[in-house]
């Protein structure tokens, strides 16, 4: 049995300021660090084998804090790192220099490390005209219902920004190509990302309708845990009443 753990980043500075963060690099607050460490303690008993995160610092900080409670050390995989000292660049796609073996550390210590892959496919929504602005100001300008529609709707996002459908189209193919194979190999996987990239993955995993996905919200640094059963991912609290289940 393998685990898939989805975690939204801890509280960021712009969560506190009430701004649309999107692709802006905003670090964690003190509270966000505490939330991440509590999550780390909760996941300590699950030995993680591989990690995925976005290109944004708030998700990466959260991930490293979570990994601080693991017996292994997390290290980023750099695709352009090459063979490095002590490696043989064979050019063989299945040899020691294949993509997944291109780390920036000696091969002899690989077993004590957790490889981390980062991708823009897991980034937060790009908020277009809302990006960086105060949420209250934007509600005054466009109306609270319009802002809610842009942020919760599957098909329509803010002008010049991404809809959840756009995020789904970039995050789900990455999930299927890079993350599912790791789970099928029996590895325990953590994905540390953002509200909307994780909503897109949850919609895909659980087959949630375009309308019901509006109800899904994730708390900061709270893990959503799935187990791989056969070829299906099953959420650990799937036995809960559907009305409660939607309140992840």
Buried (B, 14 or more C-beta within 10 A) or exposed (E): EBBBBBBBBBBBBBBEEEBBBBBBEBBBBEBBBBBBBBBBEBBBEBEBBBBBBBBBBBBBBBBBBBBBBBEBEBBBBEEEBEBBEEBEEEEEEEEEBEEEBBBEBEBEEEEEBBBBBBBBBBBBBBBBBBBBBBBEEBBEEBEEEEBEBBBBBBEEBBEEBBBBBBBBEBBBEBBEEBBBEBBEEEBBBBBBBBBBBBBBBBBBBBEBEEEBBBEBEBEBBBBBBBBBEEEEBBBEEEEEEEEEBBEB
